[in-house]
Amino acid sequence: RFKTPQTIWRPAASLVEYPPAHTKVRRQYSSSQCQMMAPVLMRDPSSFALLERILTSTLHTASPPSLLPLITLLTSRINGSAACFNEQATQPGAWRRAVITLRQEDDDIARWELEPALTQAIQWLTRAPDRFSAAHFFPLLTRGVSSEQAINMLGWCGVCGWLNRLKIALGETY
């Protein structure tokens, strides 16, 4: 399913009919990273607003910007969210080489040598968060990022993973 770049997501729940009071909120988030999930998430506008704050927080702004697309790509690939992967793969600044590699089979990905410290940290945090440890964190610091940036990158990984799973649960990929 990752080899098909046309794979997209749509909400499984019937679309929400927005009451007039939600018009301002809907307009405010029309360009949001959650735009496709807005029909489902707008059932609770205050929760949606809080999610939007997380997505624009220092998790995003204080992380090395060049690595955010890679984190998003890796997390969605590990979680099996082809639609999230394809959304990120089409964004400007996406890691083109990474996109090609991550569309391959799992064995090909296992041999991938790009950003090994970050890749391993993301894999452990996404697949087995209970076994994530300092042994996975400290190699990020040797890469030249501050501890704050490393924590923010891992936080971004967690947010992306949660959104991947939410989309899988609330919609369908076709």
N, C-alpha and C positions, 0 to 999 in steps of 0.2 A: 504493500500500500504506500510505502514511502517513495517508490519509484515513479509514482504517478503525481506529477506536480499540480494537476487539476483538482485533486481531492479537496473538498471544502466541507464546512460544517454548517449545520442549521439547527435551530432549536427544535426539540421534539415536542415541547409543550406548545399549545396553541398560542399564537401571538397575543400579546396583551393589548387590549383597547385602552389607550391612555386617556384618563380623564383630563379635562382642560387644565386642572391644577398642575399636572405633570409636564405640560408643554415646555415650560421654562427649563425644567430639569432635563428633559429629553434633548432639547436644543443644546444645553450646556455640555452634554456628553456625546454629541453626535460624532465627534472625531476621536473619541476615546479608544484606547486599546481594547476596550470591552464592547465596542460598538455592535458586533455581531451577537453578543450575549445580552445586549440591552433589553430586548423584548422579554427575556426571562428575568433578568436581574432587576428590572424596573418594578417588579411586583412589590419590592421594598426599597423605595428611593433612598432612604437614609442609609441602608446597608450598601447600596450601590455607590453612594457618595463617599462612604468610608473606604470602600475598595479603590475608588479612583484616587483618594488621598494616598493610599499605600503605593499605588502604581506611579505616582508622581513624587514620592518621598525621596529621602536621601538614599534609600535602597537603590533607586534608579540614578539619581543625580550625582551621588558621591562614589559610584563605582566607575572603574575605567570604562569610558563609553565605547571604546573599540571592542571590549570583551562582552558587552551585554548581548549583542546578537548571537554570539557563540554560545553563551549560557542558555539563552532561550532555545536555540536549535538543539543543543545536546539534551536539555531537559525534556523537550517535546518528543525527541527521538526515543529516549529511554522509556518514557511513559507510554509510547505507542500512539501518540496523538498526531496523526498525519496532517490533519487540518491546521493545527497550531504550527507544526513544522513548516507547512507550505506558506502560511501567512508570513512567517518570519523570513523564509527563503526568498520571498519576492520584495522584501524591504530594501531600500537603498542602504548600502553599507553592510549587507549580509556577507558573511564569509563565503565567497563563491566556491573556493576549494573545499571548505568544510561541507557545504551543501552537497556537492558531488559525492564526497566520501560518505556522508551520513545517509545518502539514498541507497547505499550498497547493503550487502548482507551484514549480519552481526559480526561474522568472522573478520570481514574487511575492516570494520570499525575497531575491533579489538587490536588490530595491528597499527592503528593510527598513531602517529608520533607528535602531532601538533598539540601544543599546550598540555603536556602530560600531567603536570601538577593540578591544573584546573580541571582537566577532564576526569582525573581520578577522584578529585573531591566531589565533583558533580555526580559522578556515578555512585559513589558511596552514599552521599546525602539523599539522592533520589531513590536508589534501590534498597538501601539498608540504613536508614537514618539512625537507628538504635546502635549501630556499630561505627558510626562516624566518630572520629577521635582527633586528638591533636596531631597524630601521625599523618592525617589527611589535611589538616589546616596549615601546619608550619611550612610545608613545601610551597604554599602560595606566597608566603612572605619572602622566600628566596627568589621569587620571580620579580621582586622589586615593587610590590604593592604594599601599602601600609596595612596594619592590622584592621583599621576601620574599613578600608576598601575591601579587604578579604572578607570581612564579616558581611559587608553590604552585598558583595557578589554572591555569597552563600545564601543570604536572605532573599536576593533576587531569584536565585535558583529555587528556593522554597516557594516563593510566590508563583513563579512560572509553573512549577509542578502542581500546585494547588489548582491553578487555572486550567491546566491540562486535564486534570481529573474531573474538575467541575464541568468542563465542556463535554467530556466523554459521558458523564452521568446525565447531563441535561439536554443532550442533543444527539444527532446522528451525523455520521460522516458519509458522504457519497461522492 
